[in-house]
Amino acid sequence: MSDTSIQAVERSLDIVEFLYHFGREASVSEISEGTGMFGSTVFRQLSTLKKRGYVYQNAENQKYWLGLRFCALGNAVKLNTPIIQCVDAAATAVAEKYSQTLTVTVPQYSSAACAQQTVIYCKSFSVTSADLDVVGEVIPCHCSATGRCLMAYYSKEQMEQYSRHPLTKVTNKTVVDWMALKAELESIRYRGYTCVSEEEKEGQTCVAVPVLGENGELIAAIGLAGDTMRMFDYPINCMVADLEQIAEQIRNQMK
C-alpha cells in the first residue's frame, strides 16, 4: 500500500506533540532542535498554527505554546472519550460501593513550575464531598493521591524541571519537601498505589492507582476519595483491587 501521509500535516503534528511533551513555552530554535526541522520550516508551520488558534506566541519572549483551540476540542473529546465510556459503569459501581467519590485524572503539562493534572471524570456517592463540577479542572499533583500516581511515572527531565521550584503548601499536612515526595513516588512505583490523607483537603483521604499502558507508558490515574474517618472503615487492599479492575479496563480499551 502506498504511503498517503501528507508531509506538511506530519510536520504540524510533530510540532504540536513536541510542545506537549516539552511541557512549557518553546522558542523556534528549541522546536527546531527537538523535531529535527529547519528553523524556517518550523516558523512557517507555527505561523499557520497560530493563525488557527492551535498555538499562541508570548509577546514578551516570543516563545510558543499550545493554544486555546485545543481546550475547545478537548472539551468535545472529553464528553465522548473511550476512557470515560469504558469506565463509567465500573466506576459508578465502585463509588457507590464505598459511598465515596471516584475520579480519573490525566497529566497536564502546561506549567513548567508545578506538576498538574486535569480531572476528566468524576462520580460521587459521598454526602460530604459530592462536587461533580471538578471535571475539566486543572489541579496540582504533589498534594493529591492521583497526582502522585502520575508524577511517579514522569520522565527524569520533567521531574528535574519541577524540582527547581518549591512545593505549595495546600493544607497543614501537605508535604513540601522534595526529598520526601520523591521517596513517596519511588514507593508508588514499587507497591502500585498510594494513600494521601488531608494534604489536598482537610478531612479528606484518597487512595489512588496509576494506569499504565502495555509498554509502561503513563495514561491516567484513578482515585477514590472521601471523608477520612469513613475511608479507613474499609481495607485499603480492597479499594486498591477495585481501582485496579477499572485501570485494567482502561488498559484494554487503549490497546
NUDO-974330 format. One record per residue (C-alpha): x negated, y negated, z negated. Coordinates in nm, 4 decimals, always signed. Example, Ala and Ser with C-alpha at 12.3 -4.5 7.8 and 13.67 -1.06 7.14 Angstrom:
// residues 2
+----------+----------+----------+
|        x |        y |        z |
+----------+----------+----------+
|  -1.2300 |  +0.4500 |  -0.7800 |
|  -1.3670 |  +0.1060 |  -0.7140 |
+----------+----------+----------+
***
This chain:
// residues 255
+----------+----------+----------+
|        x |        y |        z |
+----------+----------+----------+
|  +0.0000 |  +0.0000 |  +0.0000 |
|  -0.1373 |  -0.3403 |  +0.0935 |
|  -0.2168 |  -0.5998 |  -0.1732 |
|  +0.0658 |  -0.8549 |  -0.1678 |
|  -0.0680 |  -1.0714 |  -0.4526 |
|  -0.0971 |  -1.4437 |  -0.3921 |
|  -0.4348 |  -1.5779 |  -0.4980 |
|  -0.3108 |  -1.9250 |  -0.5933 |
|  -0.0474 |  -1.7771 |  -0.8217 |
|  -0.3001 |  -1.5428 |  -0.9805 |
|  -0.5303 |  -1.8387 |  -1.0493 |
|  -0.2487 |  -2.0323 |  -1.2156 |
|  -0.1638 |  -1.7338 |  -1.4334 |
|  -0.5304 |  -1.6845 |  -1.5190 |
|  -0.5428 |  -2.0428 |  -1.6465 |
|  -0.2218 |  -2.0067 |  -1.8474 |
|  -0.3441 |  -1.6826 |  -2.0050 |
|  -0.6847 |  -1.8340 |  -2.0777 |
|  -0.5256 |  -2.1267 |  -2.2627 |
|  -0.3011 |  -1.8882 |  -2.4565 |
|  -0.5920 |  -1.6735 |  -2.5752 |
|  -0.8269 |  -1.9719 |  -2.6229 |
|  -0.5761 |  -2.0921 |  -2.8810 |
|  -0.6391 |  -2.4651 |  -2.8551 |
|  -0.6824 |  -2.7513 |  -2.6086 |
|  -0.9492 |  -2.6888 |  -2.3463 |
|  -1.1435 |  -2.9030 |  -2.1011 |
|  -1.1741 |  -2.8339 |  -1.7291 |
|  -1.5298 |  -2.7092 |  -1.7833 |
|  -1.4206 |  -2.4732 |  -2.0630 |
|  -1.1415 |  -2.3322 |  -1.8476 |
|  -1.3797 |  -2.3016 |  -1.5542 |
|  -1.6311 |  -2.1095 |  -1.7623 |
|  -1.3628 |  -1.8899 |  -1.9188 |
|  -1.1911 |  -1.7976 |  -1.5926 |
|  -1.4856 |  -1.7954 |  -1.3528 |
|  -1.3198 |  -2.0508 |  -1.1221 |
|  -1.4861 |  -2.3569 |  -0.9774 |
|  -1.4057 |  -2.6766 |  -1.1654 |
|  -1.2418 |  -2.8283 |  -0.8592 |
|  -1.0112 |  -2.5260 |  -0.8300 |
|  -0.9214 |  -2.5467 |  -1.1985 |
|  -0.8438 |  -2.9171 |  -1.1667 |
|  -0.6101 |  -2.8631 |  -0.8697 |
|  -0.4274 |  -2.5822 |  -1.0486 |
|  -0.3929 |  -2.7902 |  -1.3662 |
|  -0.2535 |  -3.0839 |  -1.1695 |
|  +0.0280 |  -2.8670 |  -1.0342 |
|  +0.0970 |  -2.7005 |  -1.3697 |
|  +0.1001 |  -3.0408 |  -1.5386 |
|  +0.3478 |  -3.1813 |  -1.2847 |
|  +0.5842 |  -2.8881 |  -1.3524 |
|  +0.5517 |  -2.9181 |  -1.7308 |
|  +0.3613 |  -2.5957 |  -1.7901 |
|  +0.0552 |  -2.7748 |  -1.9262 |
|  +0.0040 |  -3.1142 |  -2.0790 |
|  -0.3059 |  -3.3298 |  -2.0921 |
|  -0.4165 |  -3.5021 |  -2.4110 |
|  -0.4647 |  -3.8675 |  -2.3176 |
|  -0.7325 |  -3.9155 |  -2.5851 |
|  -0.9725 |  -3.6322 |  -2.4998 |
|  -0.8441 |  -3.5364 |  -2.1506 |
|  -0.8136 |  -3.1717 |  -2.2557 |
|  -0.5278 |  -2.9411 |  -2.1579 |
|  -0.2846 |  -2.7188 |  -2.3492 |
|  +0.0313 |  -2.5226 |  -2.2726 |
|  +0.3312 |  -2.7458 |  -2.2057 |
|  +0.6815 |  -2.7665 |  -2.3457 |
|  +0.8241 |  -2.5921 |  -2.0398 |
|  +0.7139 |  -2.2657 |  -2.1980 |
|  +0.9278 |  -2.3447 |  -2.5039 |
|  +1.2394 |  -2.3594 |  -2.2892 |
|  +1.1502 |  -2.0373 |  -2.1117 |
|  +1.0540 |  -1.8770 |  -2.4411 |
|  +1.3913 |  -1.9530 |  -2.5933 |
|  +1.5640 |  -1.7871 |  -2.2994 |
|  +1.3395 |  -1.4816 |  -2.3198 |
|  +1.3808 |  -1.4650 |  -2.6971 |
|  +1.7526 |  -1.4077 |  -2.6611 |
|  +1.7057 |  -1.1175 |  -2.4215 |
|  +1.3647 |  -0.9754 |  -2.5086 |
|  +1.3416 |  -0.5948 |  -2.5156 |
|  +1.1845 |  -0.6131 |  -2.8633 |
|  +1.4969 |  -0.7752 |  -3.0060 |
|  +1.7297 |  -0.5405 |  -2.8247 |
|  +1.5440 |  -0.2249 |  -2.9222 |
|  +1.5096 |  -0.3043 |  -3.2935 |
|  +1.8448 |  -0.4645 |  -3.3693 |
|  +2.0341 |  -0.1510 |  -3.4747 |
|  +1.7482 |  -0.0080 |  -3.6828 |
|  +1.6581 |  -0.3472 |  -3.8305 |
|  +2.0174 |  -0.4095 |  -3.9296 |
|  +2.0328 |  -0.0694 |  -4.0989 |
|  +1.7126 |  -0.1316 |  -4.2972 |
|  +1.8104 |  -0.4836 |  -4.4019 |
|  +2.1491 |  -0.3552 |  -4.5167 |
|  +1.9977 |  -0.0532 |  -4.6941 |
|  +1.7878 |  -0.2770 |  -4.9199 |
|  +2.0260 |  -0.5770 |  -4.9170 |
|  +1.7328 |  -0.7962 |  -4.8139 |
|  +1.6056 |  -0.9939 |  -4.5133 |
|  +1.4156 |  -0.8363 |  -4.2256 |
|  +1.2094 |  -1.0490 |  -3.9868 |
|  +0.9927 |  -0.9875 |  -3.6827 |
|  +0.7163 |  -1.2355 |  -3.6029 |
|  +0.4591 |  -1.2752 |  -3.3255 |
|  +0.1292 |  -1.4680 |  -3.3144 |
|  +0.1428 |  -1.8398 |  -3.2360 |
|  -0.1920 |  -1.9745 |  -3.1179 |
|  -0.1118 |  -2.3435 |  -3.0735 |
|  -0.3186 |  -2.4601 |  -3.3721 |
|  -0.6966 |  -2.4324 |  -3.3980 |
|  -0.6882 |  -2.5217 |  -3.7673 |
|  -0.4185 |  -2.2926 |  -3.9043 |
|  -0.3204 |  -1.9351 |  -3.8153 |
|  +0.0509 |  -1.9449 |  -3.7326 |
|  +0.3361 |  -1.7128 |  -3.6401 |
|  +0.6718 |  -1.7512 |  -3.4680 |
|  +0.9832 |  -1.5810 |  -3.6043 |
|  +1.1597 |  -1.4035 |  -3.3157 |
|  +1.4135 |  -1.2003 |  -3.5130 |
|  +1.5891 |  -1.2211 |  -3.8493 |
|  +1.8624 |  -1.0073 |  -4.0028 |
|  +1.9731 |  -1.0670 |  -4.3603 |
|  +2.1995 |  -0.8985 |  -4.6122 |
|  +2.0499 |  -1.0904 |  -4.9018 |
|  +2.2710 |  -1.3070 |  -5.1196 |
|  +1.9804 |  -1.5220 |  -5.2361 |
|  +1.7927 |  -1.5535 |  -4.9046 |
|  +2.0265 |  -1.5430 |  -4.6087 |
|  +1.8892 |  -1.8229 |  -4.3889 |
|  +1.9051 |  -1.6961 |  -4.0304 |
|  +1.8080 |  -2.0329 |  -3.8818 |
|  +1.4408 |  -1.9405 |  -3.9140 |
|  +1.4394 |  -1.7763 |  -3.5687 |
|  +1.2107 |  -1.9848 |  -3.3486 |
|  +1.0308 |  -2.1460 |  -3.6417 |
|  +0.6512 |  -2.1637 |  -3.6430 |
|  +0.5130 |  -2.0947 |  -3.9916 |
|  +0.1678 |  -2.0401 |  -4.1481 |
|  +0.0264 |  -1.6889 |  -4.1578 |
|  -0.2063 |  -1.6910 |  -4.4568 |
|  +0.0642 |  -1.7099 |  -4.7263 |
|  +0.3065 |  -1.4514 |  -4.5852 |
|  +0.3063 |  -1.0737 |  -4.5518 |
|  +0.3944 |  -1.0719 |  -4.1814 |
|  +0.1357 |  -1.3409 |  -4.1126 |
|  -0.1398 |  -1.1473 |  -4.2836 |
|  -0.0481 |  -0.8363 |  -4.0863 |
|  -0.1044 |  -1.0431 |  -3.7723 |
|  -0.4276 |  -1.2050 |  -3.8938 |
|  -0.5704 |  -0.8635 |  -3.9826 |
|  -0.5954 |  -0.7924 |  -3.6096 |
|  -0.7075 |  -1.1324 |  -3.4815 |
|  -1.0388 |  -1.1430 |  -3.2983 |
|  -1.3613 |  -1.2303 |  -3.4764 |
|  -1.3779 |  -1.5549 |  -3.2776 |
|  -1.0279 |  -1.6576 |  -3.3807 |
|  -1.0981 |  -1.5893 |  -3.7482 |
|  -1.4227 |  -1.7852 |  -3.7341 |
|  -1.2329 |  -2.0808 |  -3.5894 |
|  -0.9599 |  -2.0713 |  -3.8537 |
|  -1.2004 |  -2.0184 |  -4.1450 |
|  -1.3649 |  -2.3534 |  -4.0734 |
|  -1.0532 |  -2.5143 |  -4.2176 |
|  -0.9126 |  -2.4996 |  -4.5724 |
|  -0.6098 |  -2.2866 |  -4.6524 |
|  -0.2978 |  -2.4789 |  -4.7559 |
|  -0.1528 |  -2.4089 |  -5.0994 |
|  +0.2207 |  -2.3492 |  -5.0464 |
|  +0.3075 |  -2.2291 |  -5.3981 |
|  +0.1078 |  -2.1992 |  -5.7191 |
|  +0.0304 |  -1.8371 |  -5.6276 |
|  -0.0886 |  -1.8942 |  -5.2698 |
|  -0.4358 |  -1.7511 |  -5.2074 |
|  -0.6537 |  -2.0336 |  -5.0747 |
|  -0.9923 |  -1.8624 |  -5.0971 |
|  -1.1093 |  -1.7360 |  -4.7587 |
|  -1.3220 |  -1.4553 |  -4.9043 |
|  -1.0239 |  -1.3197 |  -5.0990 |
|  -0.7987 |  -1.3477 |  -4.7948 |
|  -1.0449 |  -1.1691 |  -4.5667 |
|  -1.0739 |  -0.8874 |  -4.8210 |
|  -0.6937 |  -0.8526 |  -4.8118 |
|  -0.6957 |  -0.8456 |  -4.4294 |
|  -0.9513 |  -0.5653 |  -4.4351 |
|  -0.7294 |  -0.3782 |  -4.6789 |
|  -0.4331 |  -0.4154 |  -4.4423 |
|  -0.6318 |  -0.2553 |  -4.1609 |
|  -0.7124 |  +0.0344 |  -4.3948 |
|  -0.3713 |  +0.1039 |  -4.5524 |
|  -0.1442 |  -0.0259 |  -4.2732 |
|  +0.0766 |  -0.2631 |  -4.4718 |
|  +0.0735 |  -0.5464 |  -4.7241 |
|  +0.2889 |  -0.6832 |  -5.0045 |
|  +0.2834 |  -1.0559 |  -5.0760 |
|  +0.4600 |  -1.1878 |  -5.3834 |
|  +0.5642 |  -1.5529 |  -5.4251 |
|  +0.2816 |  -1.7008 |  -5.2164 |
|  +0.5100 |  -1.8335 |  -4.9442 |
|  +0.8208 |  -1.8958 |  -5.1507 |
|  +0.8702 |  -1.8894 |  -5.5261 |
|  +1.0777 |  -1.5933 |  -5.6399 |
|  +1.0358 |  -1.4048 |  -5.3111 |
|  +0.8339 |  -1.0937 |  -5.2282 |
|  +0.7754 |  -0.9470 |  -4.8833 |
|  +0.6484 |  -0.6093 |  -4.7640 |
|  +0.5256 |  -0.6018 |  -4.4039 |
|  +0.3594 |  -0.3802 |  -4.1443 |
|  +0.1769 |  -0.4701 |  -3.8217 |
|  +0.2981 |  -0.3499 |  -3.4822 |
|  +0.0116 |  -0.2346 |  -3.2607 |
|  +0.0194 |  -0.1092 |  -2.9041 |
|  -0.1163 |  +0.2179 |  -2.7690 |
|  -0.4648 |  +0.0720 |  -2.7390 |
|  -0.4575 |  -0.1054 |  -3.0737 |
|  -0.3536 |  -0.4410 |  -2.9306 |
|  -0.1543 |  -0.6701 |  -3.1578 |
|  +0.2145 |  -0.7029 |  -3.0686 |
|  +0.4046 |  -0.8263 |  -3.3743 |
|  +0.4665 |  -0.7833 |  -3.7471 |
|  +0.7787 |  -0.6687 |  -3.9320 |
|  +0.8623 |  -0.7788 |  -4.2844 |
|  +1.1279 |  -0.7036 |  -4.5447 |
|  +1.1689 |  -0.9871 |  -4.7935 |
|  +1.3885 |  -1.0646 |  -5.0873 |
|  +1.4191 |  -1.1632 |  -5.4499 |
|  +1.1062 |  -1.0475 |  -5.6346 |
|  +1.2964 |  -0.8878 |  -5.9214 |
|  +1.5108 |  -0.6817 |  -5.6829 |
|  +1.2354 |  -0.5885 |  -5.4357 |
|  +1.0486 |  -0.3903 |  -5.6985 |
|  +1.3588 |  -0.1807 |  -5.7604 |
|  +1.2530 |  +0.0167 |  -5.4528 |
|  +0.9333 |  +0.2207 |  -5.3949 |
|  +0.7030 |  +0.0328 |  -5.1598 |
|  +0.6207 |  +0.3507 |  -4.9684 |
|  +0.9906 |  +0.3937 |  -4.8816 |
|  +1.0182 |  +0.0396 |  -4.7476 |
|  +0.6943 |  +0.0799 |  -4.5517 |
|  +0.8186 |  +0.4060 |  -4.3980 |
|  +1.1402 |  +0.2379 |  -4.2825 |
|  +0.9498 |  -0.0564 |  -4.1352 |
|  +0.7099 |  +0.1821 |  -3.9596 |
|  +1.0034 |  +0.3508 |  -3.7867 |
|  +1.1050 |  +0.0147 |  -3.6403 |
|  +0.7440 |  -0.0519 |  -3.5403 |
|  +0.7389 |  +0.2808 |  -3.3583 |
|  +1.0492 |  +0.1821 |  -3.1625 |
|  +0.8757 |  -0.1361 |  -3.0522 |
|  +0.5624 |  +0.0552 |  -2.9519 |
|  +0.7682 |  +0.2941 |  -2.7417 |
|  +0.9506 |  +0.0031 |  -2.5774 |
|  +0.6212 |  -0.1661 |  -2.4866 |
|  +0.4752 |  +0.1412 |  -2.3119 |
+----------+----------+----------+
***
